[in-house]
Amino acid sequence: MKPTVLLTGATGYIASHTWLALQGAGFDVVGVDDFSNSSPEVLNRLRELSDREPVFERANVCDEAAMEGLFRRHPIAAVVHFAAFKAVGESTTRPLAYYANNIGGLLGVCGAMQRHGVKRFVFSSSATVYGQPERLPLREDAPLSATNPYGQTKLMGEQILRDLGAADSVATEGGARGAAWQTACLRYFNPVGAHASGRIGEDPRGVPNNLMPYVAQVAVGRLARLSVYGRDYPTPDGTGVRDYIHVVDLAEGHAAALRRLFEQAGSVTVNLGTGRSYSVLDVVAAYAKASGREIAYEVKPRRPGDIAACWADPTLARELLGWSSKLDLARMCEDSWRWQSMNPKGFDA
Ligand code: UFG
């Protein structure tokens, strides 16, 4: 029998791609989302792409009774937890909302898991937990810090999961409990791109905060020009440098992490990045080539809170999960453009 995985935040950008990757890896998926930052249309697209009826319930992960109901109705063997707010800037103006949703949701889901004896958990963490990097590439044992509430919620989330694992090992030594918690904290670098079909992709509400969706909307004519935030960084062309990773590679990383939790004891914390890095102007040039459109831009002052450069050492993920990224920047831009040009106004056009 296929193990059933609960996917929270299931209709979001990364989760919807992960839904397909998990099905491809032999898992049954139950999705939950409250559509606070996604569209129900995603379910139609998933039905079409997987040729299966998506098993889905609309609920908020902070709703304890709703989470309890999910565990009663479905034979859940593991959880992949995406549901969270993710905008750095917004987190500084709405800190309570970020703590309530990101920490409250995590506690709600883990509480229901604990009550039902389900202890395999994959957590969406972020490279933001490394704060201002002292050394590059970033290894998992680099110092951790947070400079905004969003980053704090990721740091705290990782800590909560370590505490859960530690509490279990104490209880296990005393012979009091059964299986121990097994968690995978996945520290994402910069997810971009879209499914090769062009049917699902990133559909931010309002003006995009992140680089590639902004560039995509310039290419398709929805936005006039990109603001390049800073050209005076200590990088080869002076613009910010990041480790962009194709969302389909990232989704496969979740399937690999889950497989590991089913096959071996213990918990893991790994980077999901490519180990390669590109500047803002590299991305602009690659996107112009993929789309055949000119990407107008102007240089603006640095964005507060931005770091100059950030990229992963992806070695540990390869060693522990047998996973590494496959798709290059050209593919990221081509797939993003296919999605953007086929769905110029996103899911709800
Ligand atoms: N940038 C621009 N113009 C824009 C948007 C971004 O020049 O309109 C630049 C930024 O200054 C940066 C690069 O493009 O140099 C990437 O910016 P993104 O906003 O796409 O991504 P960040 O690296 O700033 O943030 C991402 C995630 C965060 C996460 C962070 C660290 O969005 O959630 O990585 O892991 F916290």
Residues whose N, C-alpha, C, O or C-beta is under 5 A from the ligand:
A	BS01	UFG	K86 S126 A127 T128 Y188 F189 N209 N210 L211 M212 Y214 S227 V228 Y229 G240 V241 R242 V280 R303 D306 I307
